[in-house]
Amino acid sequence: MKYVLLATQIEENLLLPKRLSMKILGIGNAIVDVICKVDDSFINKNNLTKSTMKLFFDNNEFKKLFSNLKIEKTVSGGSVANSIVGISQLGDKAGFIGKISDDEFGSNYEEGLKKENVKYIYSKKKEELPTGTCLILVTPDSERTMCTFLGTAGKINENDVDIEAIKNSEIIFLEGYLWDEGEPKKAFDKAINSANKVAMSLSDLFCVDRHKPHFLNLVKNKLDITFANEQEITSLIEAKDFDEIINFSKQLNKLVIVTRGEKGAVAINGDEVFETNINKNLNIVDLTGAGDLFAAGFLHGYINKLSTQACLEKGTEMSSKVIQQIGARL
């Protein structure tokens, strides 16, 4: 009788869904970063705006853009994926959901995350569109201009989002780059509605201007933590000066983190305002991933219950390291 009960228990355990318990789960665009050095003339000749991200919708046009460029480095990237890798490198249990195709870039992408001890929660299959790619053009002043062909990454839908993984994560981290009308929005909403806590990066001025009313609603009503640079949040709330940004953030009574370039970073948590300066005398090589790794450092501090000031300092430390090398990985 005892053995029958034991066998039944084992059988029931095998049928239970696999529970994923992790500190933080990122959901974002699964993009292979292709890093190239260019002169300013290349940016101008191709009608690109320095330091912004341009979306390409024609794969042939996109391929033509970098057909004659020398590739410096190829990395499994995407904004939130970069942050999640940074968090994993700091010793936290982290996972990532992002859509790839069963192609060469897709296999490389999956393998790249696994090497960084990130739990990749997605089963790839052959898709109509290829795995997404981001061409990162680094000019001599270390600024980066991004040209992105989202491929299948931009087709993420609610079926791609693992609810159990979300429910069993302390916090999910989303990116503005992922947000779009239709299927991606449904995936976004499903993730937010199932999460314990939600953090999000506004990602880029292009994203803010394109989705302003929706992003404003998210910041006011859905997010627990918002990451933005000064340019993005200024546009979002149409602020005239930085005091307006501080006052807006205080009224939210949530956590808002604003990076300010050479002026450092500010965190507003209810009525409290915390500031940190940038690290001096850095050998800046490439600003790619500065915001992503800042978020990684801050969130590492947050999930390990450090003070808000210590979180800011950890974010600054991580971003300072990454900008002294090529690419968005330490």
C-alpha positions, 0 to 999 in steps of 0.5 A: 500500500505504501509503495502505491501511494509513493508511486501515485505521489511521484506521478502527480509531481511529474504532472505538475507544471515546472515552477520558475522562481527567480529574482527578475524576469526580463521581457523584451526584443531578442535582438542580435547586436552587430557593432560597427565603427563609422565616421559622421559622414556615414551617419549623414549620408544615410539620413540617420539621426545620431544617438537615436534608433531608427526602425527598418521595415524592409530587410533588403534595405537594412542588409544594404545599409551594412553590406560594406561595413566592417563588423567589430563584434556580434552579441546576443542583445536587446536592451532588456536582455543586456540588463538581464545579463548584467544582473546575472553577472552580479549573481542574481537569478534572472530569466528572459523572454524574447522571440527568435526564429530557428535560424543561425542568429536565433541559435547563437542568441539562445546560446549566448544567454545560456553562457551568461547563466540566464534562463531563456524561457522561449522555445524557438521554431521556424518563423516567417521573419528572421531573428531580429538584428540591430546595427550599432554604429559607433562614431569617433565621439563614442555616441551610438546610432542604432538601426534595427530590423526587428524581424520576428522579435517584433511579432511577440504575442501573448502566447509567447509569454509564460505566465507561470514564469512571470508569477514566480518572479519577484519583478519583471523588467520591460522595454519601451522598444517592445511596446507596439499596437496589436500582438506585442501590446497584448503580450505586454498587458498580459505580462503586466497583469500577471506580475508581482512588480513591474519595472520598465525602461522608456528606451528611446525618444523615438519610442516616447514620441510614438507612444506618448499617451500610452507610455504616460498611462503606463508610468502613471498607473501600471509601473512600479519603477520607471527608467528614463533619460532626461530627454525621454521623460522631458518629452513624455510630460512635455516639461519645461525644466527639470523641476517639473520632472521632479514634481511630476515624479513626486506626485506619482508616489512610485520610483522614477529613475532619470539618467542625466548624462554628465550630470549623473542620475536622480531617483525620485521615490515619493517625496524623497530625491536621491542623486549621484554624480558620474565617475570621473576620468573614464576612458570612454570608448563606446556608450552602447549599453550605458543605460542598460547596465545602469538599470542592471546595477540599480535593479540588482540593488533593489532586489537585494534591498539596498538603499535607493542611494546605494542602488543609484551608485551601483547603477553608475558603477555598472554603466561606468564599466561598460562605456570603457569597452566596445559593446553592451556586455561586461 
